[in-house]
Amino acid sequence: MTTSTAPIAARTASAGTLKRALALPALLFLVIFLFPFIAGPHYVILMFSAMGYAIALLGLNLLFGYTGLLSLGHAMFLAIGAYTAGYMTSTRITNFELILLVAVAIGATVAVPIGLLCIRYVKIYFAMLTLAFSMLLYSFLFKFYHLTGGDEGIRIKAPTLTAWDLSGLDTLSVLTGPLYYYVFALLVLLTALMRCLTGSSLGLQLRAIRENQQKAEYLGVNVKRYRLVAFVIAAVYGVLGGVIIAIPVGLADPTIAYWVQSGNLIFMLLLGGYTNFLGPLLGAVVFIFFQDQLMSFTEYWRLTFGVILVMIVIFFPNGLMAALDRRRWWST
């Protein structure tokens, strides 16, 4: 190959690699977009919930996959989002966009003081502190019946959208139609935003902190500040996911803040692959649908999931997405 043709061949190879790398993410989003046309209402509702979990996991992956901080209490932000939707719809404020904005404001406000305390610690200490805050919220939601409804929770009414008139549709038609595609658009937007964040200097410095905190400090990185930023962003994504997850259920109850819910989030993250940017999305979809099928066959579905997790850790340590996408253009 001559010198003049070498750059052209290199650019062609690079373009081909990029196309192959983008094929799997594009296919995944295409399936989600077309899902209401190829599946029944029950499975569309499951996909609706999976998109909510995927949004929450994008934030959790920023905290764990990029910053190296494992939160065992991330479900507290799901609960904040769910109860925000419950309180607002119970007072006849049903505008979905307004609910999301208020949830983001509350989630960020709560995340700052909690984050300032938690980021002072790493590894198991950080994990246990976040778990403690989550269980404190769970206890509050469970015990203060006059404020939270106790174990009965707070009912969530079907939201309305600014861009669509939903008055002529029943709840199922809203969830499987306009609201589904609104959430899908939100998922795409938040995924693109997270990709921009992780590809920026913020993502670079978070990875530096994950790899070696002391070296990052020597290079002038303000470790605590960037950890706090990652924690607050993860919280914002968590509350947004919490609002979306609670809407199909129609109820915000204390179990959404329980440690089992945080465990499910970590399971989804490991299942999809926290070393791959879109791993959380695949993990959420596979977990929700597989759980639905297992629960219809056996009451020991958690035991089955435990066995599957062990097998994934052994045979696919980087998750399902990394096993499917060998090119790793979307990897962390």
N, C-alpha and C positions, 0 to 999 in steps of 0.2 A: 504493500500500500504506500502510495506516494505521500509526501508531506502535505500537499495541498488538499488531498482527499481525506486525510486523517481527521481534521476537525469536523467535517461533514458527517463522517461515519460515527464519530463520538456523539454528535448531537442527535443523530437518528437513533442510536442505541439508547441514549438517555430518554428521548421522547417515548420510545417503546416501553422502557422500564416504567416510566411514569404512568402510561396508559394501563399497563397490567396491574400496577399498584393501586390505581383508582378504581379498577373494575369491581373489586369486592365491596368497598364502601358504597359505590353507586348501586350495585345490585341489592344491597341490604336496605338502602333508603327507598329503592324502587318497589321492593316487596312490601314495605310498610305503607307506602303511598297507595298501592293497588289492593291492599288487604281487604278493605270493605267490599270490593267487587268480587273477591274470590273466596270469602269466608262468611260464615253465618254470624248473626249478631253476638252470640256468646263469645266467639273468638275475637271479634272486633273489639268488644269491651276489654278482653284480656290484653289485646295489643294496646289499647288506650292506657291501661294501667302500666304496661311495660314501658311505654314512652315516658310516663312520669318517673318510674324508677330509673330509666336511662339518664334523664336529666339530673336526678339526684346523684347518680353514680359518676357522672362527669365531674361534678364538684368533689366527690370523695376521692376520685382518682387523682385530681390535682393535689390533694392533701397527702395521699399515700404514695401513689405512683411517682409523682414528681418531687414532692417535698420530703418523703420518707416518714410521715407521721401517720400512724394507724389510729383511727378514731373508732372506739367501741361504743360511742354514744351518738353517732350521726343521726340516729332516728329521732332525736329530740327536735331537729329542725324539720323533719317530716311532720311531726306533731304540731309544731308551731304553724306550719302552712295549713294543715288540715283544720285546726281549731280556728285559725283566722277566717277560713272559708265558712266554717260553721257559725261563728259569731256574726259575720257580716250578712250572710244569707238569712239568718234568723231575725235580723233587723231590717229585712227587705232590701238590702243592698246586694243585688244579684249580678251586677256588671262584672264580667270575668276579668277584664283588664284592670279594673279598680281593685278587685280582690288580689290580683297578682302583685300590683304595686304596693298595697298595704302590707302584704305578706313579706315582700322584699324588705320594706322599711323596718318591720318588726324583727325579722330574722337577722338583719345586719346590726340592729341596735342590741339585740341579745348576744350576738356572736362576739362583739368587741370586748366586753368585760370578761366573758368566759374565755375568749381566746387569749387575752392578756395574761390570764392566770395559767392556762394550759400550756402555752408555748414556751414557758420557762422550763419545761421538762420534756424529755424525749423518751422514746421506746415504750416500755411497759408503763412507765409513770404517766406519760401523756395519755395512753390508752385507758388507763384506770380512771384518770381524772375525768375524761370525757364520758366514760361509762357512769361515773358517779353523778354528773350533772344530768345525764339522761334519766337515770333512775329517780333523782330528785323531782324532775318534771313529771315523771310517771306517777310518783306518789302524790304530788300536788293535784294532778288531774283526777286521780282515783279518789282522793279523800275529800276534796272541797266540792261536795256535790252541788251546793247552791250556786257555785260559779261555773263549774265544768260539766255538770250532769253526772258526775261520778262514773260508775261502770256502764251507765246507759249512754253516755256521751252526748253529743249535740248533733242534731240532724242538719244535713246540708241540702239545701234546695238547688234545683237545676239552675245553673247560671245563664245569663244572657250575654249576647255579644253586641258590640257597637255596630259592627259592619253587617250583621244579619238580623233579620226579623224572625225570631224563633217562636212567635206566639202561636202559629198554626201547627207546630210539631209537638209530638209527645216526647217524653224524656228519652226513650230508646232511640228515636229518630235523631234527636239532637246529639246524643253521645256517639252514634255511629255515622253521623253526617257532618254538619258544619263544625261542631266542637272538636271532632276527631281531627279534621284537617287543620283547624286552628292550632291544636296541640302539636300536630306534625310540623307545621310551619315554625312553631316556637322551638321544637326540638332541633330542626335544621339550623335556625338562627343561633341558638345557644351553643350548638356543636361548632359552628363556624367561629363564633366568638371565642370559645374555649381554645380552638385550634390557633387562633391569632395570639391569644395570651400565652399559650405554651411555646409558640414559635418566636415570641418576642424575647427581649432581654429579661423579662420577669421569669419566663420559663427556664431560661439559661441559668439564672441565679438560683432558682429553686432546685434545679438539678445539681448545681454545685454544692448547695447546702446538703442535699441528700447524700451525695457521694463522700464529702468530707467537710464537716462543719468548720473545723479549725482552719483549714486551708482557705475556705471561703471567707472567713473573718480576716485572715491575713491579706486577702486580695481586696478588702474594703467593703465586703458585702455585709449589710446590716441584717444579721440572721433573724433576730426577733421581729423586725419590721416585716420582712418578707414572709416569715411564717404566719404572722398575724394577717397579712393580706391574703395568703392562701386559705387560711381558716375562714375568713369572712366571705370570700368568694365561694368556697365550698358550702358555707351556710346558706348563702343566697340561692345557689342551685338546689340545695336541699329543701328549702321552704317552697320553691316553685314546684319541685317534684311532689312535695307533700300535698299541695293544693290539688294537683292533677290526680294523684292516687286516690284521694278521698272522694272526689266527685262521683265516680261510678258506684261507689259503696253507698253514698248518700249519708254517711255518718262519720263523725270524728270522735273516736273513743280512745281511752288511755293506752290500749294495747299497741297503738302505733308508736308510742315512745318507749315501749318495753325493750329490754336488751336483745330479745329474740329477733326483733325487727332489724336492729343494728347488725346482728349476726347474719341475717339474710342478705343485707347489703354487701357485707364483706364476702359472703359466698358468691354472690353475683359477680363481684369484682374479680375474684379468683377464677371463676368459671369462664368468664369472657377473656380475661387476661389484662392485668393492670400494666403490663409492659407495652401494650398496644393501645393507641389512642381510642380506637373504636371498640376495644374489648368490652368496656362497660355496657355499651349498647347491645352487643350480641349476648352478653351474660344476662342482662335483664330479660330479653326476649326468651331465651332458652329456659331460664329459671321459671318464669311465669307460666309458660305453656307446659313445661315438663311437670311442674308442681300440680297444675290442674289435672293432668292425666294421671299422675301417681295417686293423688288424693281420691280419685274415683275408683282406684283398684285396691288400695291398701291404707290402713290407718297408720302404718309404720313408714310413711313416706319420708320423714326426717331421717330415719335410719338409712334408708336407701340413698338419700342425698349425701349422707355422711360417707358412705362407701364410694359413691361417685366422686366426691371431692378428693378422697384419698387417691383414687386412681388418676384423677387429673393432675394432682400434685406430682405423682410419680412419673406418669407417662407424658403429660403435657404441662410442664412446670410454668410455662408462660401463657397458659390458657388456650381456649379454643380458637380465638382470632389469630393468635400467633401461629398456630398449627395450620390454619387455612391460608394466611397471608404471609408467605415466605419472604416477600420483598421488603416488608417492614418499613415502607415509606411513612406509614401512620404510627410507627412505634414511638415510644417516649424517649 
